[in-house]
Amino acid sequence: MSQDQDTPVNLAEEWAPIFKVLGDPTRLRLLLAMHYRGPGEATVSELADTVGVRIPTASAALIHLTEADTITPHKVGREVRYRLSDPRIHELLHHLGGTHSHDH
């Protein structure tokens, strides 16, 4: 039996790593904060302040999210700015009820 792209096995293989990333509350809060900001970018300090965690905690989570290819860092001068870059996670955050700042 050939496995088409949308078989349960293939979907599970595709989504399991994403749910693992989303399973951490700090990472999920950071992703929701980036999603709320819309297409803009934010620094680690801005994101840490928004979600109420210490900068080192946010930084570690952002590194994990970058390694998982869910966000993209962009260096501007001496600071690094982050943005949500995985369209699947963007769509999933909408299904979770995540809005954009311009939706209000």
C-alpha positions in Angstrom: 0.0 0.0 0.0 1.5 3.4 -1.0 1.2 6.1 1.5 -0.4 9.3 0.2 0.6 12.6 1.7 -2.5 12.9 3.9 -2.6 9.4 5.4 -2.9 9.2 9.2 0.7 8.0 9.5 2.1 10.8 7.4 0.0 13.5 9.2 1.1 12.1 12.6 4.8 12.2 11.5 4.3 15.8 10.2 2.5 17.2 13.2 4.1 15.3 16.1 7.2 17.6 16.2 5.0 20.7 16.0 2.8 19.6 18.9 6.0 18.8 20.9 7.1 22.4 20.4 3.7 23.7 21.3 3.5 21.5 24.4 5.7 23.8 26.4 3.6 26.6 27.9 6.4 29.2 27.6 7.0 28.5 24.0 3.3 28.5 23.3 2.9 31.9 25.0 5.8 33.3 23.0 4.3 32.0 19.8 0.9 33.5 20.7 2.6 36.8 21.5 4.3 36.9 18.1 1.1 35.9 16.4 -0.8 38.7 18.2 1.8 41.2 17.0 1.0 40.3 13.4 3.7 40.2 10.8 6.0 42.4 12.9 9.1 41.3 14.7 9.9 41.6 18.4 13.0 41.4 20.6 13.6 38.8 23.3 13.0 41.6 25.9 9.7 42.7 24.4 8.5 39.1 24.2 9.7 38.2 27.7 7.9 41.3 29.0 4.7 40.5 27.1 4.5 36.9 28.4 5.8 37.6 31.9 9.0 35.5 31.9 12.6 36.3 32.6 14.8 37.2 29.5 17.0 34.0 29.9 13.8 31.9 30.0 12.4 33.6 26.9 15.8 33.4 25.1 16.1 29.6 25.7 12.6 29.1 24.4 13.3 31.3 21.4 16.4 29.3 20.6 14.3 26.1 20.7 11.6 27.6 18.4 14.3 28.8 16.0 15.9 25.3 15.9 12.4 23.9 15.2 12.0 26.3 12.2 8.9 27.9 13.7 10.3 31.3 14.0 13.0 33.3 12.2 15.5 35.5 13.9 16.6 38.7 12.1 19.6 40.7 13.4 19.1 44.5 13.4 22.2 46.2 14.6 23.1 44.6 17.9 19.6 43.2 18.6 17.9 40.1 17.3 14.2 40.4 16.3 12.0 37.3 16.0 9.0 36.6 13.9 6.6 33.7 13.4 7.6 32.0 10.1 5.8 28.6 10.0 2.5 29.1 8.2 1.1 25.8 9.7 1.6 27.2 13.2 0.2 30.5 12.2 -3.0 28.8 11.1 -3.1 26.5 14.1 -2.8 29.6 16.4 -5.9 31.0 14.7 -7.8 27.7 15.4 -6.7 28.0 19.1 -8.4 31.5 19.1 -5.2 33.5 18.7 -5.8 36.9 17.2 -3.7 39.6 15.7 -3.5 43.1 17.3 -5.3 44.6 14.3 -8.2 42.2 14.9 -9.3 44.2 17.9 
